Amino acid sequence: MHPVGGPFHPISKFVSRLCEVIDEGEAVRLLLRKTAAMRILDYRLTEDNLLVMLVQYSDTNASDPVFSDLETGDLRVEPKLDGEGVAVSSHCALDLDPHDKTAETHLSLVEVVPGLPRWRLENFLNFLLKLAAKRVGHRAENENGRNVLLRPKISMYGHLADDFVESLKAGKAKDIELVSFDAKQDGFDEVPYMQAKSRSLVLETQDALSGNLAVSKIKTLIEKARKKHYDKVRIRVANDEGYRTVSFGTHVNDLAEASYTKTEAISLSTPMAQCEPKLKNEIADGMAAYLREGRSS
């Protein structure tokens, strides 16, 4: 994301510096008053601009692992040594080429691992990008006249294991917003110090749509929005837990593709450790293949 009117630096400009941070062993962050740590153990940058990383999270406050005898049920606790934390690792992959014409959306894949939630990974990646940005050294004055460091910021959208169509059938569609990133025809570029970033149209359903009727009506809306050159659709869905919003491009042909996140399984020929020391080739190759497939969708 970048402010309207502010300089835009694609994430690809920072990749070489990010790799330097990893190579020099500086891709480490202490957390929770130095009782936990995150680090990049290994990475791979492909020739077609895919970045695959192995992220480790270790926590000294996590409970000692317990093992149980299958026949007797007897328990054995394996205590941590001083300075050690229970560790897990997660493979994550990022397509450095933008996925849409805003140049701000990138495809990504994350290995789902208990103990390493998406928000923690997102914060760590933004910490690494800040380290890379310091090496790049691009600065500019913000609206308050302060000289600030320019850096990209990652926001990883998604709600794990929550398919959009099923959520729509279980809840009710409320507000629907259509967004176009071609706002030149609105004439606001002629206003001094103003630059149009996007234009939007908000639709309110007369009766809350739910079930198969909602799916059918929204499919029709997507087709019409595409013909009128809108780029994105945002839908607010009400359910028993409150409200949640999902965004997707109008290029989506099947509403099932507009899931909060998609889950894919990768088969392995050897067992997966709780914490891998290096990228597991089958995982890294599989993630790269899915990202390449996603480029054509």
Helices and strands as residue ranges (DSSP letters): G 11-14, H 15-23, E 28-31, E 36-45, E 50-59, E 66-68, E 75-77, E 86-95, E 108-110, H 118-136, E 139-141, E 147-149, H 164-170, E 172-180, G 184-186, G 188-190, E 199-210, H 211-227, E 232-239, E 242-249, G 255-258, H 281-295
